[in-house]
Amino acid sequence: MLRFAIKLTRAPGAMNDADVEDLRSAGFSDRDILDIVEVVGYFAYANRIADGLGIETESWIPD
């Protein structure tokens, strides 16, 4: 799952059917895979919005 999430984050255009099949082989359901993709996509979106607006992180969040 983590390899999938990292690849989706760093190289989304390189994702292929084999990536999904690897998750299925590891026991993830299609719903699980959808959840993984949605969480990765949401964080990518939210981080780009924050970066684009120049939002600073809270002081209690480590760098």
Residue pairs with C-beta under 8 A, 6 or more apart in sequence:
1 23
1 26
1 28
1 36
3 22
4 19
4 22
4 23
4 36
5 36
5 39
5 40
7 14
7 15
7 19
8 15
8 19
8 37
8 40
8 41
9 40
9 44
20 33
23 32
23 33
23 36
24 30
24 33
28 36
49 55
57 63
